[in-house]
Amino acid sequence: MSFTLAIVGRPNVGKSTLFNRLVGKKLALVDDRPGVTRDRREGEAHLGDLTFRIVDTAGLEEASAASLEGRMRAQTEAAIGDADAILFLIDARVGLTPTDRAFASLVRRSGKPTILVANKSEGRGGEAGAIEAFALGLGEPVPFSAEHGEGLSDLYDAICAALPEQTKLPEDEDEDEEADAGEADDGAPKRPIKVAVLGRPNAGKSTLINRLLGEDRLLTGPEAGITRDSIAVEVTFHGTRLEVFDTAGLRKRARIDDKLEKLSAADALRAMKFAEVVVVLIDATRPFEEQDLRIADLVAREGRAVVIGYNKSDLIARGGLATRLREEADHLLPQLRGVPIVALSGLTGHGLDKLVEAIAQAHKVWNKRVATNPLNRFLQQIVDNHPPPAVSGRRVKLRYMTQPKARPPSFVLFCSRADALPESYIRYITNALRETFNLPGVPIRLTLRQKDNPYAD
């Protein structure tokens, strides 16, 4: 039976390091400074024969509810409420602090089974802190080192003791697995579309995803740069299943000096590379700035389908907005001609249905394949309309075209002199492909190949 564990504790006790250790990947950002984690990050953890959901949380701090730290604490309390058991971490090298004692009381009031983990217990430096942890009244502490992986067997035993029913293996486990496999083969639902939301800081990415979810799952506020980790959440909106990645705001590289911001930007770019559709969110009060165009171009070069979300559109005049946006996008982003543009508001929920519809359509176009026969009829037609220019007195012969792969649509054109075909003519073919086969808003990759001359030797 699956279960959920929430990792809680004061800042900088090693919660994200433990999370990465249990999921087996460096998903959560880790740094020496306190307060790196802000949002709840979930992952599938494995420990021995146990498979469970693990939730990394922000460090618990005393603060007013309206402050950023207060909103972070509310996210942690929500994770505690959803969990089956709690991993309460302390720093064994520092020992108990008044903050540890205060939040141990919070954990006790939750009524959830609690596993006390004395992290950083490697060597003699952590022995005194591990013994001191008995004073919290949360049971026997588990000496552990998330950095070095020491104490995993003790943690396994502690989880089994805290959740005996959930960790007990059923006697007919093999039969259940066979039955589940059959159900998956018969009518398994399609996997969700992977969507990354990218944009400048404070464009409203987290607010938009919260509105899609219908709950305050992600930390939001007026401060720029709140999001640091790329957080994945699953959304089902009007029957369309999405796995949406909230990412940190991307500023110009020259302005990024802080190491943590560099890590956040790298995490956002990693989420973009694993996505299928990328929503480039633009602030309507400052539309189509240079950084917005850089982000859209980066996504196009990475080969992902693009949807432009024109967020905060409730703050501007609506007259002729759709026509104006289409003209600006086609002029500024010719490599993504016809890209879907959706005017929306993450705060009010306006335009969300159109956004999800545009994501589904962009994903469909991104996976589109064109048969070879229509492609070669198309090639003959564009050559008849506009033959390739002669270079050095010799005309380039375009022989045939095929599509070897989709995601994004990629075409191979066989010709006589691949290095002599001008870039302008390649753009002409690409734009004609986009218009003829209805491929708006996705990057099109066109590769030129020439066959070897059998009489060259």
N, C-alpha and C positions, 0 to 999 in steps of 0.2 A: 504494500500500500504506500502511495506517495504521501509526502508530508512537506511542510515548509518550515525552515529555520530562518530567523532574523538575527543578524549580527549587530549588536548594539554596544555602546560604550562611549566614553568621552573621546574628544579628538586625539588623534595621533597615537592610538594604542595598537594599531596594526589590523584594523577591520578589513580594509581593502586588500591587504596582503593575504589575510586568511581567505577572503573570498576568491582571489586568484588561485590560491593553492588548492581549494576544493573544486573549482570548476576546471582546473587544469589548463587555464589560459590567462594571459595578462590582459583581461578585459577592463578592469577598473584601474583608473589612474592612481599611481602611488608616488608620493613625494615625502621628504622629511618634514616639511612644514605641516602644522595642524590645519584641519578644516578643508582638505582638498575635496573630499566627497560632499556633495550637496543633495543630489537626488537619490531616490531609491533605485538601485540596480539589481536586477534579478538574473539568475542563471541556473543552469542544471548542474548540480554537484554530484560527485561520485566519491564514495569512501568505502573501500572494501566492496561488499555486495549491496551496499545501500545506494540508492539513487533518489535524490530529493531536490526540492527547489530551495535555493539559498538567496537571501536578500541582504545586500550591502546597504548600510544606512549612513546618514550623516552623524557626526559626533554630537553627543548630547551636550547642550550648553544652556545655562540659565540666561534667559533673555525675554523681552516683551514679545507678545504674540505678533505685533505688527512689524517687528524688525526682521531682517533677513535670517538671523539666527533662530528667531522664534518660528518662522515659517519652515525652516529646516527641521526644527524639533517636532513640528506638527507632522511632517512627512515620516519621521522616525516613529512617532507614536502610532501612526496609521499602519506602519509595517509591523509593529508589535501586536496590534489588534488583529491583523490578518494571519499571523504566524501560529503554528502549532506548538512551537517551543522557541526559546530564546538562547542565543549564545552571548553571554555577557562577558566582554573582554576587559581586562585590566592590564596595565603595564607592570610586570613583575620587577623590573629594574628600578622603576620609580617608587613602587609601593602604593598603598592606598592614599587617595586624596579626598578632600571634602566633596569634590564633584562625584567621585566614584560612590561615596556613601549616599549622596542625595539621589542619584539615579538608580542605585540598588533598591531604594525604597519604591521608586516608580515601577521597576520591574516586578517587585513583589506584589504590588497592588494590581498588576495585570492578571494575576492568577495563573499565568502560563508556566509550564515546566521550564526551569532555567538551568542552564549548564554554565558554570563559572569557569572561564578559561583564563589562566595566568599566562599571558603571552610574553614573549622575550625571556623565557625561563632558561635558555641555554647557558651553560657554564654556571659558575658559582654566584655570579652577580644577581641572578634571579631567584635564588633559593629563599632569601629572606622575604621578598615580596610575595612569593607563592604561599608561604606560611601565614603571612599577615592577612591574606585574602579570606581566611576562615572567619575573620571578624565581620564580614558582610552578612553572614547568616544565610548564604545561598548554597550551602553544602560544601562538599570537598572540592577545591579547585583542581583543574586539570592542567598540570605543567605542560606548556606548549611553546613551540617556536614556529610561527607562520613563515618566517624567512627561510628557515632551514628544513622545515618539514618534520621536526622532532615532536613526538607525542601523538601521532596520528592514531595509533592503536588505542591509546587511552581515550582519545576523543570519540572513537568509534564505540567503545564500551559505554561511555557516558551518554551518548545519544540513544543507544539501545536501552539503557536503564531509564532514561527520561521518557521515552516513547515506546514502551514495550509492545503495544498493540500495533502501531504503525510500522515497526521494524521487524515484526515477526513474519517469517516466510510462510506463505500458505502451503498446505500439503499438496494441493492440486495445481501448483504453479505452472507445471509444464502444459497441462490441459488448457489452462486459462490463456497461456501464451499462444497455443495453436489456434484457439478460438478467436483471439484478438487478431492474429495474422490473417485468418480467413475473412473477418469483417473488413480489414483494411484492403484486402484484394478485391472484395466484392464492390463496395461503394465508398471508398475513402474520399473525403472531400478534397477538392483541389487545394494545394498549399497557398498561403496568402502571398500577395504581391509585396515584394520588399521595396519600401519607399523611404528615402532619406530626405529630410527637410533641411535645406542649406540656406544661408543668408548672412547678411551683416549682423553684428550685435544689435539686440533690441528691435529686431524686425517682427517679433511676435511669434516665433516658432513654437515655443512651449505652450503659449496661450492657445494657438491653433490646435495643437494635438490634444490638449485638455478638453477643448470644445468637441473634438471628434469623439473622444472617449466618453464625454458626459460626466467627468469627475475631475477633481484637482489632483491628478496623478503626478504631474511634473511641477517643479518649483518655478513660480513666476513672480514678477514684480517690476517696478519701474527702473530698477538698477540694470545697467547694461552688463552683459557678460556673466549672468547668473549660472547658466548651464556650462558644465565642464565636461562631464562624461557624455558619450553618445549612448542614450538610453533607448532600448527597443521596447515597444509596447504593441500588443495585438489589438486591432480594431476591426469590428464588423459594422459597416455602415450601409444600411439599406441593402443587405445581402452581399456586399462586396467585402471580402476579407483582405485586410492589409496588415503588414508588419511594419510599423512606422518607427523610424530612428530619429529621435530628437538630437540635434548636434549643437556644438558650441558655435557662437558667431565667428565668422571669418573676417578678420581685418587684413589690411595690406601687410605683406610680409615685412616691409621695412619698419612698420610700427610695432612689431612684436618683439619685445625685449625680454619679457618674463618667461622663465623656463616652463612654468605651469601652463601658460597660454600656448606655448609651442606644442606641448603635449596634447592639449585640448584640440588644437587645430589639426594635429596629425590624426587624432582619434576621429574627428569629423570627416577627414579625407578618407580614412579607412572605411568608415560607414558608407561613404559615397561609392567606393569601389565595389562593395558587396551588394549595393542596391541594384534594382532593376529600373526603377523610375525615381528621378530626383525632382522634388519640388523646390525651385529656386524662389524663395520668398522675398518680395520686394516691398519696402516701406512706401506706401502711397504718398506720404508727405515729403519723401525725398526719392522720387522714382528714377530708375535707370542710371544710378551713379556708376562710376567707373568700376568699383568693386563688384557691383551686381553683374556687370558684363564679363568681368574676369571669372567670376564663379560659374556663370552659364557656359563660357567658353571652355573652362576646365572640365565641366561635366560632359560637354560635347566631345572633347578630345579623349575622354575616358570611355566614350561609347555608350553612355546611358541615355535613356529616354528622358526628355525634359518637359516639365509643366511649370509655367510661371504663375505664381500666386501673387496677385496684387493686393496685399494685405492692408488693413486700415482704410479701405476704400470708403467707409462711412464718414471719414473726416474730410472728404473732398467733394467738389461738385460733380454730379453724375452726367451732365449733358454731353453727349457725344463721346463718352469715355471709351466704349468698346472700339470705335473706329480709330481714335487717337492712339490707343494702346497697340492696336494691330500695326499701324503705320510705323510707330516708333520701334517696335520689336523687330519687324522685318528689315528696317533700315539699319538698326544697330547690331542685329544678330543674323546676318545673311546665311551663316552656316547652319542655322536652325529655322529656316524660313517656314512659316506656318505653325510655329510652336503654339500649343494651346495656352491662352492667357485667361485666367479666371479672376475677376474682381470679387473680393471676399472680405470678411471681417471675422477674425478669430475671436474677438470679444463678444460680438452679438450672434455669431453663427451664420451670418448671411453668406450665401454662396458655397457652403460646404458640400451640398449635394452636387453642384456643378464641378467642384474640385475633384471629388471622388470619381465622378463620371469621366472627367478628363484623364485622371490617372489610369483608369481601366482601359480607356481608348488608346492612350499612349503606350501602355504595355502590350496591347494587341498589335499595334503598328510595329513596335520594336521586335516582335516575334514573327513578323510577316515574311513569307517566302513567295518568290515569283518564279513561275516555271520558265524553263529555258526557251521554249518556242515563242512566247510573248516577248521575252527579252530580245531575241534576235530580230523579231519583226520590228520592235521599237528601235533597235540599233540601225536597221536598214532605213527606217523612216527619218531618223535625225541626220543620217549621213546624206540622204537625198535632199533634205531641207537645207543643210549647212555642212558641206564636206569639210574634212579637216584640212588645214592649210598645208601648202607645200613648204618644206624646209630644205634649204640648199638645193632647190630645184627638184626635189623628189617628194612625192605625196605619201603621207602616212596611210597605210591600209588598215582599216578596222575590220577584223575578220569575224569574230563572234564573241558573245558575252554569256556569262553564267553567274548564278548566285550560289556559292559554296556553303554559306552559313547565314544565319540571322543573329539577332541579339548583339549588336545592331545589324541591320541589313548590309551585307558585304557582297560586293560584286567584283568579278574578275573580267577584264577586257583584254582579249588577245589581239595584238596588232603587230605590224611589221617593224616599227621603230619606236619602242616604248619611251626612250629617252628624248625623242624629238618632238613628242606631242606637247603643245604649249599648255601652260597651266590654265589659261583662259578657256581653252576647249574642254579641258577636264571639268571645270566648273560648269560649263554649258551642259555636258552630259549628266553631271550630278543633279543640276536643277531640273533637267528634263525627266530624269528618273523620278524625282520627288513629285513632280506634277502628274506624270503619266500613271504612276502606280499608287498614287495617294499615300505618300510617306511624309506627312507633315511633322515637324518638330523632333525628328530623330536624326542623329548623325548618320550619314551614308558614307561607307568606306568603299572606295573604288581603287582597285589595284590593276596596274598595267603589266602585261606579260608579253614577251615575244618569243616565238619559237626559234630554235637554233637553225641557222642556214645550213642545209645538208651539203652544200657545195663550197662551204667556207674554206675547207682545206684543199 
